[in-house]
Amino acid sequence: MATTQRSAAPRRPTNVSLPVDTVAAAKDLGINVSQACEQGLAAAVKKAQEERWVSENWEAIQSSNAWVEKNGLPFTKYRMF
């Protein structure tokens, strides 16, 4: 699903330097180097965005955790488990 969305996006030619033996092994195994690079870059971008979100929201997360430690989870008496 996400691959389809990315492949429909406008493309920009980019030069990437990769180890010769890794590219040769990928070609030997029938791996599309461009797609593999795109998937790896997309995963790295997602991870960096998640880390940035946590960093930017760290104080709010800590505040919420402290509130729960002090007061317990909201609506606990209504939980069925």
N, CA, C and O atoms as a printed pandas DataFrame, in Angstrom:
     atom_number atom_name residue_name chain_id  residue_number  x_coord  y_coord  z_coord
0              1         N          MET        A               1    0.835   -1.189    0.000
1              2        CA          MET        A               1    0.000    0.000    0.000
2              3         C          MET        A               1    0.876    1.247    0.000
3              4         O          MET        A               1    0.725    2.104   -0.870
4              5         N          ALA        A               2    1.790    1.361    0.962
5              6        CA          ALA        A               2    2.645    2.541    1.045
6              7         C          ALA        A               2    3.580    2.605   -0.162
7              8         O          ALA        A               2    3.922    3.693   -0.624
8              9         N          THR        A               3    3.995    1.442   -0.676
9             10        CA          THR        A               3    4.874    1.423   -1.831
10            11         C          THR        A               3    4.185    2.044   -3.035
11            12         O          THR        A               3    4.814    2.777   -3.799
12            13         N          THR        A               4    2.895    1.760   -3.213
13            14        CA          THR        A               4    2.142    2.323   -4.320
14            15         C          THR        A               4    2.089    3.835   -4.211
15            16         O          THR        A               4    2.257    4.537   -5.209
16            17         N          GLN        A               5    1.860    4.341   -3.016
17            18        CA          GLN        A               5    1.802    5.780   -2.822
18            19         C          GLN        A               5    3.144    6.427   -3.141
19            20         O          GLN        A               5    3.184    7.481   -3.775
20            21         N          ARG        A               6    4.232    5.816   -2.714
21            22        CA          ARG        A               6    5.548    6.381   -2.986
22            23         C          ARG        A               6    5.861    6.312   -4.474
23            24         O          ARG        A               6    6.417    7.259   -5.032
24            25         N          SER        A               7    5.512    5.206   -5.125
25            26        CA          SER        A               7    5.851    5.085   -6.536
26            27         C          SER        A               7    5.033    6.049   -7.392
27            28         O          SER        A               7    5.453    6.381   -8.500
28            29         N          ALA        A               8    3.875    6.506   -6.910
29            30        CA          ALA        A               8    3.073    7.480   -7.650
30            31         C          ALA        A               8    3.597    8.901   -7.428
31            32         O          ALA        A               8    3.219    9.823   -8.150
32            33         N          ALA        A               9    4.448    9.073   -6.453
33            34        CA          ALA        A               9    4.989   10.401   -6.152
34            35         C          ALA        A               9    5.978   10.812   -7.239
35            36         O          ALA        A               9    6.584    9.960   -7.889
36            37         N          PRO        A              10    6.136   12.116   -7.432
37            38        CA          PRO        A              10    7.132   12.579   -8.404
38            39         C          PRO        A              10    8.523   12.055   -8.036
39            40         O          PRO        A              10    8.851   11.903   -6.859
40            41         N          ARG        A              11    9.314   11.790   -9.038
41            42        CA          ARG        A              11   10.649   11.234   -8.826
42            43         C          ARG        A              11   11.718   12.286   -9.076
43            44         O          ARG        A              11   11.539   13.213   -9.866
44            45         N          ARG        A              12   12.823   12.114   -8.385
45            46        CA          ARG        A              12   13.978   12.986   -8.579
46            47         C          ARG        A              12   15.207   12.097   -8.701
47            48         O          ARG        A              12   15.508   11.345   -7.774
48            49         N          PRO        A              13   15.916   12.160   -9.804
49            50        CA          PRO        A              13   17.133   11.350   -9.932
50            51         C          PRO        A              13   18.141   11.741   -8.845
51            52         O          PRO        A              13   18.365   12.923   -8.583
52            53         N          THR        A              14   18.733   10.739   -8.229
53            54        CA          THR        A              14   19.689   10.971   -7.155
54            55         C          THR        A              14   20.856   10.008   -7.312
55            56         O          THR        A              14   20.661    8.827   -7.602
56            57         N          ASN        A              15   22.041   10.502   -7.124
57            58        CA          ASN        A              15   23.221    9.636   -7.162
58            59         C          ASN        A              15   23.485    9.117   -5.757
59            60         O          ASN        A              15   23.480    9.872   -4.785
60            61         N          VAL        A              16   23.715    7.820   -5.673
61            62        CA          VAL        A              16   24.010    7.182   -4.394
62            63         C          VAL        A              16   25.268    6.341   -4.584
63            64         O          VAL        A              16   25.383    5.603   -5.563
64            65         N          SER        A              17   26.193    6.451   -3.667
65            66        CA          SER        A              17   27.401    5.632   -3.712
66            67         C          SER        A              17   27.220    4.437   -2.789
67            68         O          SER        A              17   26.968    4.590   -1.594
68            69         N          LEU        A              18   27.352    3.247   -3.360
69            70        CA          LEU        A              18   27.167    2.012   -2.605
70            71         C          LEU        A              18   28.377    1.101   -2.827
71            72         O          LEU        A              18   29.042    1.190   -3.859
72            73         N          PRO        A              19   28.659    0.235   -1.869
73            74        CA          PRO        A              19   29.773   -0.698   -2.047
74            75         C          PRO        A              19   29.540   -1.598   -3.272
75            76         O          PRO        A              19   28.442   -2.118   -3.469
76            77         N          VAL        A              20   30.563   -1.768   -4.069
77            78        CA          VAL        A              20   30.479   -2.542   -5.306
78            79         C          VAL        A              20   30.002   -3.972   -5.033
79            80         O          VAL        A              20   29.147   -4.489   -5.753
80            81         N          ASP        A              21   30.549   -4.605   -4.003
81            82        CA          ASP        A              21   30.173   -5.996   -3.733
82            83         C          ASP        A              21   28.715   -6.120   -3.311
83            84         O          ASP        A              21   28.067   -7.119   -3.623
84            85         N          THR        A              22   28.189   -5.122   -2.608
85            86        CA          THR        A              22   26.791   -5.151   -2.189
86            87         C          THR        A              22   25.868   -4.998   -3.388
87            88         O          THR        A              22   24.853   -5.688   -3.482
88            89         N          VAL        A              23   26.210   -4.103   -4.300
89            90        CA          VAL        A              23   25.400   -3.907   -5.511
90            91         C          VAL        A              23   25.447   -5.172   -6.372
91            92         O          VAL        A              23   24.424   -5.599   -6.908
92            93         N          ALA        A              24   26.622   -5.761   -6.502
93            94        CA          ALA        A              24   26.749   -6.984   -7.294
94            95         C          ALA        A              24   25.915   -8.115   -6.690
95            96         O          ALA        A              24   25.241   -8.849   -7.414
96            97         N          ALA        A              25   25.962   -8.252   -5.378
97            98        CA          ALA        A              25   25.178   -9.303   -4.716
98            99         C          ALA        A              25   23.681   -9.047   -4.896
99           100         O          ALA        A              25   22.915   -9.984   -5.121
100          101         N          ALA        A              26   23.268   -7.797   -4.799
101          102        CA          ALA        A              26   21.855   -7.451   -4.984
102          103         C          ALA        A              26   21.406   -7.799   -6.394
103          104         O          ALA        A              26   20.352   -8.409   -6.574
104          105         N          LYS        A              27   22.184   -7.423   -7.384
105          106        CA          LYS        A              27   21.837   -7.733   -8.774
106          107         C          LYS        A              27   21.798   -9.238   -8.990
107          108         O          LYS        A              27   20.910   -9.744   -9.676
108          109         N          ASP        A              28   22.754   -9.957   -8.410
109          110        CA          ASP        A              28   22.807  -11.412   -8.532
110          111         C          ASP        A              28   21.559  -12.066   -7.929
111          112         O          ASP        A              28   21.099  -13.102   -8.409
112          113         N          LEU        A              29   21.022  -11.455   -6.885
113          114        CA          LEU        A              29   19.827  -11.987   -6.217
114          115         C          LEU        A              29   18.526  -11.443   -6.800
115          116         O          LEU        A              29   17.440  -11.808   -6.349
116          117         N          GLY        A              30   18.635  -10.574   -7.798
117          118        CA          GLY        A              30   17.441  -10.026   -8.431
118          119         C          GLY        A              30   16.773   -8.925   -7.635
119          120         O          GLY        A              30   15.583   -8.661   -7.806
120          121         N          ILE        A              31   17.526   -8.288   -6.774
121          122        CA          ILE        A              31   16.989   -7.195   -5.952
122          123         C          ILE        A              31   17.060   -5.900   -6.745
123          124         O          ILE        A              31   18.102   -5.571   -7.312
124          125         N          ASN        A              32   15.967   -5.173   -6.786
125          126        CA          ASN        A              32   15.934   -3.869   -7.441
126          127         C          ASN        A              32   16.604   -2.871   -6.495
127          128         O          ASN        A              32   16.064   -2.548   -5.436
128          129         N          VAL        A              33   17.771   -2.395   -6.884
129          130        CA          VAL        A              33   18.569   -1.531   -6.014
130          131         C          VAL        A              33   17.830   -0.230   -5.704
131          132         O          VAL        A              33   17.851    0.235   -4.564
132          133         N          SER        A              34   17.183    0.358   -6.697
133          134        CA          SER        A              34   16.454    1.611   -6.467
134          135         C          SER        A              34   15.334    1.419   -5.460
135          136         O          SER        A              34   15.161    2.237   -4.556
136          137         N          GLN        A              35   14.567    0.334   -5.612
137          138        CA          GLN        A              35   13.475    0.076   -4.663
138          139         C          GLN        A              35   14.006   -0.206   -3.270
139          140         O          GLN        A              35   13.440    0.260   -2.281
140          141         N          ALA        A              36   15.093   -0.967   -3.187
141          142        CA          ALA        A              36   15.671   -1.278   -1.874
142          143         C          ALA        A              36   16.181   -0.008   -1.194
143          144         O          ALA        A              36   16.000    0.174    0.010
144          145         N          CYS        A              37   16.819    0.869   -1.975
145          146        CA          CYS        A              37   17.294    2.143   -1.409
146          147         C          CYS        A              37   16.110    2.981   -0.948
147          148         O          CYS        A              37   16.156    3.582    0.125
148          149         N          GLU        A              38   15.046    3.025   -1.754
149          150        CA          GLU        A              38   13.861    3.804   -1.391
150          151         C          GLU        A              38   13.241    3.271   -0.100
151          152         O          GLU        A              38   12.878    4.051    0.781
152          153         N          GLN        A              39   13.120    1.961    0.015
153          154        CA          GLN        A              39   12.536    1.370    1.224
154          155         C          GLN        A              39   13.403    1.651    2.448
155          156         O          GLN        A              39   12.891    1.973    3.520
156          157         N          GLY        A              40   14.711    1.527    2.281
157          158        CA          GLY        A              40   15.617    1.801    3.396
158          159         C          GLY        A              40   15.577    3.264    3.808
159          160         O          GLY        A              40   15.570    3.576    4.999
160          161         N          LEU        A              41   15.550    4.162    2.831
161          162        CA          LEU        A              41   15.484    5.589    3.134
162          163         C          LEU        A              41   14.154    5.935    3.793
163          164         O          LEU        A              41   14.116    6.725    4.736
164          165         N          ALA        A              42   13.061    5.348    3.300
165          166        CA          ALA        A              42   11.749    5.604    3.901
166          167         C          ALA        A              42   11.727    5.137    5.355
167          168         O          ALA        A              42   11.158    5.814    6.212
168          169         N          ALA        A              43   12.337    3.992    5.638
169          170        CA          ALA        A              43   12.394    3.488    7.011
170          171         C          ALA        A              43   13.236    4.411    7.895
171          172         O          ALA        A              43   12.876    4.670    9.043
172          173         N          ALA        A              44   14.348    4.904    7.365
173          174        CA          ALA        A              44   15.211    5.810    8.133
174          175         C          ALA        A              44   14.500    7.131    8.409
175          176         O          ALA        A              44   14.615    7.683    9.503
176          177         N          VAL        A              45   13.763    7.640    7.413
177          178        CA          VAL        A              45   13.007    8.886    7.598
178          179         C          VAL        A              45   11.937    8.685    8.662
179          180         O          VAL        A              45   11.771    9.531    9.540
180          181         N          LYS        A              46   11.212    7.576    8.594
181          182        CA          LYS        A              46   10.153    7.304    9.581
182          183         C          LYS        A              46   10.737    7.233   10.996
183          184         O          LYS        A              46   10.182    7.809   11.931
184          185         N          LYS        A              47   11.846    6.532   11.144
185          186        CA          LYS        A              47   12.484    6.412   12.456
186          187         C          LYS        A              47   12.924    7.777   12.982
187          188         O          LYS        A              47   12.723    8.083   14.158
188          189         N          ALA        A              48   13.521    8.594   12.123
189          190        CA          ALA        A              48   13.973    9.928   12.534
190          191         C          ALA        A              48   12.793   10.822   12.914
191          192         O          ALA        A              48   12.881   11.608   13.857
192          193         N          GLN        A              49   11.688   10.698   12.173
193          194        CA          GLN        A              49   10.496   11.486   12.502
194          195         C          GLN        A              49    9.926   11.067   13.851
195          196         O          GLN        A              49    9.516   11.915   14.644
196          197         N          GLU        A              50    9.898    9.763   14.115
197          198        CA          GLU        A              50    9.411    9.270   15.407
198          199         C          GLU        A              50   10.298    9.761   16.540
199          200         O          GLU        A              50    9.798   10.191   17.580
200          201         N          GLU        A              51   11.613    9.700   16.347
201          202        CA          GLU        A              51   12.543   10.168   17.380
202          203         C          GLU        A              51   12.382   11.666   17.620
203          204         O          GLU        A              51   12.443   12.123   18.761
204          205         N          ARG        A              52   12.176   12.426   16.554
205          206        CA          ARG        A              52   11.966   13.870   16.697
206          207         C          ARG        A              52   10.682   14.143   17.473
207          208         O          ARG        A              52   10.649   15.017   18.339
208          209         N          TRP        A              53    9.609   13.384   17.158
209          210        CA          TRP        A              53    8.333   13.576   17.845
210          211         C          TRP        A              53    8.491   13.323   19.344
211          212         O          TRP        A              53    8.011   14.103   20.166
212          213         N          VAL        A              54    9.164   12.236   19.688
213          214        CA          VAL        A              54    9.381   11.921   21.104
214          215         C          VAL        A              54   10.181   13.031   21.771
215          216         O          VAL        A              54    9.855   13.456   22.879
216          217         N          SER        A              55   11.222   13.498   21.102
217          218        CA          SER        A              55   12.049   14.570   21.651
218          219         C          SER        A              55   11.241   15.853   21.862
219          220         O          SER        A              55   11.340   16.494   22.908
220          221         N          GLU        A              56   10.445   16.215   20.861
221          222        CA          GLU        A              56    9.654   17.442   20.947
222          223         C          GLU        A              56    8.535   17.349   21.987
223          224         O          GLU        A              56    8.085   18.367   22.514
224          225         N          ASN        A              57    8.096   16.136   22.275
225          226        CA          ASN        A              57    6.974   15.950   23.200
226          227         C          ASN        A              57    7.389   15.324   24.525
227          228         O          ASN        A              57    6.540   14.898   25.308
228          229         N          TRP        A              58    8.688   15.270   24.776
229          230        CA          TRP        A              58    9.220   14.613   25.975
230          231         C          TRP        A              58    8.616   15.175   27.263
231          232         O          TRP        A              58    8.219   14.414   28.145
232          233         N          GLU        A              59    8.548   16.485   27.371
233          234        CA          GLU        A              59    8.009   17.084   28.602
234          235         C          GLU        A              59    6.555   16.688   28.814
235          236         O          GLU        A              59    6.168   16.358   29.935
236          237         N          ALA        A              60    5.755   16.714   27.782
237          238        CA          ALA        A              60    4.346   16.343   27.901
238          239         C          ALA        A              60    4.204   14.865   28.268
239          240         O          ALA        A              60    3.346   14.506   29.074
240          241         N          ILE        A              61    5.034   14.017   27.685
241          242        CA          ILE        A              61    5.000   12.588   28.004
242          243         C          ILE        A              61    5.353   12.376   29.468
243          244         O          ILE        A              61    4.679   11.617   30.164
244          245         N          GLN        A              62    6.407   13.042   29.944
245          246        CA          GLN        A              62    6.814   12.897   31.340
246          247         C          GLN        A              62    5.746   13.435   32.283
247          248         O          GLN        A              62    5.489   12.843   33.331
248          249         N          SER        A              63    5.128   14.542   31.923
249          250        CA          SER        A              63    4.060   15.117   32.734
250          251         C          SER        A              63    2.882   14.162   32.838
251          252         O          SER        A              63    2.323   13.966   33.917
252          253         N          SER        A              64    2.510   13.573   31.715
253          254        CA          SER        A              64    1.402   12.614   31.706
254          255         C          SER        A              64    1.738   11.389   32.549
255          256         O          SER        A              64    0.904   10.912   33.319
256          257         N          ASN        A              65    2.957   10.881   32.400
257          258        CA          ASN        A              65    3.370    9.717   33.189
258          259         C          ASN        A              65    3.357   10.030   34.686
259          260         O          ASN        A              65    2.933    9.201   35.491
260          261         N          ALA        A              66    3.820   11.220   35.058
261          262        CA          ALA        A              66    3.823   11.617   36.465
262          263         C          ALA        A              66    2.397   11.710   37.002
263          264         O          ALA        A              66    2.127   11.295   38.129
264          265         N          TRP        A              67    1.485   12.255   36.195
265          266        CA          TRP        A              67    0.087   12.363   36.618
266          267         C          TRP        A              67   -0.509   10.982   36.861
267          268         O          TRP        A              67   -1.205   10.772   37.854
268          269         N          VAL        A              68   -0.241   10.042   35.964
269          270        CA          VAL        A              68   -0.761    8.678   36.110
270          271         C          VAL        A              68   -0.155    8.005   37.333
271          272         O          VAL        A              68   -0.852    7.294   38.056
272          273         N          GLU        A              69    1.129    8.219   37.569
273          274        CA          GLU        A              69    1.762    7.638   38.756
274          275         C          GLU        A              69    1.113    8.169   40.031
275          276         O          GLU        A              69    0.917    7.424   40.991
276          277         N          LYS        A              70    0.785    9.443   40.038
277          278        CA          LYS        A              70    0.197   10.064   41.220
278          279         C          LYS        A              70   -1.281    9.707   41.380
279          280         O          LYS        A              70   -1.731    9.425   42.490
280          281         N          ASN        A              71   -2.040    9.717   40.278
281          282        CA          ASN        A              71   -3.498    9.582   40.339
282          283         C          ASN        A              71   -4.047    8.258   39.819
283          284         O          ASN        A              71   -5.227    7.963   40.009
284          285         N          GLY        A              72   -3.215    7.469   39.173
285          286        CA          GLY        A              72   -3.695    6.237   38.558
286          287         C          GLY        A              72   -4.303    6.529   37.193
287          288         O          GLY        A              72   -4.442    7.681   36.783
288          289         N          LEU        A              73   -4.661    5.448   36.501
289          290        CA          LEU        A              73   -5.248    5.618   35.182
290          291         C          LEU        A              73   -6.667    6.151   35.282
291          292         O          LEU        A              73   -7.428    5.728   36.153
292          293         N          PRO        A              74   -7.031    7.069   34.404
293          294        CA          PRO        A              74   -8.402    7.579   34.409
294          295         C          PRO        A              74   -9.384    6.454   34.059
295          296         O          PRO        A              74   -9.068    5.573   33.259
296          297         N          PHE        A              75  -10.550    6.491   34.651
297          298        CA          PHE        A              75  -11.636    5.546   34.360
298          299         C          PHE        A              75  -11.293    4.093   34.688
299          300         O          PHE        A              75  -11.883    3.175   34.119
300          301         N          THR        A              76  -10.341    3.880   35.604
301          302        CA          THR        A              76   -9.950    2.520   35.966
302          303         C          THR        A              76  -11.139    1.718   36.461
303          304         O          THR        A              76  -11.248    0.525   36.177
304          305         N          LYS        A              77  -12.029    2.362   37.197
305          306        CA          LYS        A              77  -13.173    1.627   37.752
306          307         C          LYS        A              77  -14.116    1.123   36.677
307          308         O          LYS        A              77  -14.938    0.249   36.951
308          309         N          TYR        A              78  -14.024    1.640   35.472
309          310        CA          TYR        A              78  -14.891    1.201   34.381
310          311         C          TYR        A              78  -14.262    0.148   33.471
311          312         O          TYR        A              78  -14.904   -0.354   32.548
312          313         N          ARG        A              79  -13.015   -0.177   33.741
313          314        CA          ARG        A              79  -12.320   -1.157   32.883
314          315         C          ARG        A              79  -12.901   -2.547   33.092
315          316         O          ARG        A              79  -13.215   -2.942   34.215
316          317         N          MET        A              80  -13.037   -3.271   32.013
317          318        CA          MET        A              80  -13.590   -4.623   32.052
318          319         C          MET        A              80  -12.486   -5.693   32.141
319          320         O          MET        A              80  -12.787   -6.886   32.175
320          321         N          PHE        A              81  -11.229   -5.279   32.178
321          322        CA          PHE        A              81  -10.127   -6.241   32.232
322          323         C          PHE        A              81   -9.182   -5.907   33.343
323          324         O          PHE        A              81   -8.191   -6.608   33.542
